[in-house]
Amino acid sequence: MIKRPPIMMAVLFTVSVLLTSCYGYTSVVNEGAKGIEKEKVKGKNKKTRWNHYMIGGLIKIETSDSRLMAYELEGEENYNVRTRHTLINMIVGLLTGGLYTPTTTTVIK
């Protein structure tokens, strides 16, 4: 059996945490959001909610409803839905040791 010093294991753990990134996906509903490429999306044009998962995302506790979020944006039929792990989500997951791992869903009209 190969013995590795604790410092080497700490370095490997730190490098693996630093090499992770925020990841996510975007869905386009109907024609999608208008004008989001040209200007920064304002607060009145978007709605954001957290999704709640346990054990690294294996157990779903509560997720947001993108259709309801779009309806809250004046019943919009053309919008984008972006679900991702933000930096804050990853910090919360790290602080809870991966037991609680939230994601963020944003609806942009």
N, C-alpha and C positions, 0 to 999 in steps of 0.2 A: 504494500500500500504506500502510495506517495504522500508524504507529509508536506503541507504547504504552510508557510508562516502566516500568522494572523494578519500581518501587514499586507501581504500579497492578496489575501481574501478581501480585505477592506478596500484595497485599490480596485480590484475587479468589480466589487459591488458598486463602488462610486462611479466607475466608468460606465457600467451598465445602466445606472440610473440617469447619468448625464446624456447618454446616447438615445434615450427615449424622446419622443416628440409628441406634440399635440397632433392628433389625427382625427379625421372625421369624414363625413360625406355630405354631399348636397343633392337634393332632389328638386327638380323643376316641375311645378304643377301647372298644367295648361301652357300658357305662353311665358310663364315665369315673371319675375319681378321686373319692373321697368326702370331704367336709368340707374341701376346700382353700379354700373361700371364707370359712370361719369362723375358721380359725386358720392360723398360719404353718406351712408345710410343714417338718417335722423331717427331719434327715439320714437316719433309718432308713426314711422313706417315699419317698425319692427316690434316683435314681441318675443321675449326670452323666458324660458322655463328650464328648471333642472329636472333630470330623470334620475331616479334613485335605484341603485343596484347594490347587491351584497356579494361578497366573495369574488371580487374581480369581474363582476358583471354576469356571473352565473345565475343568480337569483334576482328576478325582477320584483321590485317593491312597488314602484309607481312610475309611470311614464307620462309625458305630456301628450296631449292630443293636438296634432298640428292643424287639423281641420277646425277645431274650436278656437285655436289661437288665431287662425286666419279670419274666422268669423268675427272675432273681437277687433280685428283691423278693418272695420266697416264692411264685413262680409265679402272680402276680396276673393275673387276666383282665380286670379293669376298671381302666383307667389313662389318663392323659393323656400325650401326647408333645409336648414343646415344643422346637423347633429355632430358634435365633436367633444373631445376631451380638452378643456381649456387648462391653462396653467393652474388656475384656482382649483379645478376639479382634481388635477393630479396631486396638488399639495394636500388636499383633504384626503384623498386615497392613501397617500404616503403616511400622513399623520395617523390614520386608522389602521395602518398595516395591511391595506388591501381588503379589509372587511367591508367597508363602505366605499363604493366607487361610483360617484355621480358622473353624469354627462350633461351637456347643455344643448338644448334645442332652440334654434332661433328661426322664426318665420319672418321673412322680409317681403313686403309687397312692392 
